[in-house]
Amino acid sequence: MFELIPQQKIVIEVQMRSRRRRAKAMKIAAVADGVNPVAFNEEKKDQMVIIGDGIDAASVALSLRKKVGHATLVTVEEIVLEDI
């Protein structure tokens, strides 16, 4: 039986000035409720890609703005993964 699990893919553009801010941004995004993996976009190094279920994208972006600096919510889209 196949079960469909809806998840969100969120892309947030964060102003990165140093490795310390990059690590801090990763920590902030990783502790948000429902977040599974967090990674940086390979093509655009200043964009974070967050995947998970039930994530409040606005609150993650707000936390990043408060603690790291300028952050812009680029996209929020739903992805469906098939679980066997």
C-alpha positions in Angstrom: 0.0 0.0 0.0 1.3 3.4 -0.9 0.9 6.3 1.4 1.5 9.9 0.2 3.2 12.2 2.6 2.8 15.9 1.8 5.8 18.1 2.7 6.9 21.6 2.1 9.9 22.9 0.3 10.8 26.4 1.5 13.5 28.6 0.0 14.8 31.5 2.0 17.4 34.0 0.8 19.7 35.0 3.7 22.4 37.6 3.7 25.6 35.7 4.5 28.6 37.7 5.5 30.7 35.1 7.2 30.9 31.4 8.0 29.7 32.1 11.6 26.4 33.6 10.3 26.0 30.7 7.9 26.3 28.2 10.7 24.0 30.3 12.9 21.3 30.4 10.1 21.6 26.6 9.8 21.0 26.1 13.5 18.0 28.4 13.6 16.3 26.7 10.6 17.1 23.2 11.9 15.4 23.7 15.3 12.1 24.8 13.8 9.2 22.4 14.2 8.7 19.9 11.4 12.1 20.6 9.7 13.8 17.5 8.3 16.8 18.5 6.1 18.3 22.0 5.8 20.8 22.8 3.0 22.2 25.7 1.0 21.4 25.9 -2.7 24.5 24.9 -4.7 23.9 27.5 -7.4 23.0 30.4 -5.2 25.0 30.2 -2.0 22.8 32.7 -0.1 19.6 30.6 -0.4 18.6 28.0 2.2 16.4 25.1 1.2 14.3 23.7 4.0 12.2 20.6 3.6 9.7 19.3 6.2 6.0 19.1 7.1 4.0 21.6 9.0 6.7 24.3 8.9 5.6 27.9 9.5 7.7 29.6 6.8 7.0 33.1 8.0 8.2 32.4 11.5 11.4 30.8 10.3 12.1 33.8 8.1 11.3 36.2 11.0 13.7 34.3 13.3 16.4 34.5 10.7 15.8 38.2 10.3 16.1 38.8 14.0 19.2 36.7 14.7 21.2 36.7 11.4 20.2 39.7 9.3 18.3 40.3 6.1 16.2 37.2 5.1 13.6 37.0 2.3 11.1 34.2 1.8 11.6 33.2 -1.9 9.2 30.2 -2.4 7.0 27.9 -0.5 5.8 24.8 -2.4 4.2 21.5 -1.5 6.0 18.3 -2.6 4.6 14.8 -2.4 6.9 11.9 -1.5 5.7 8.3 -2.0 6.3 6.1 1.1 6.3 2.3 0.4 
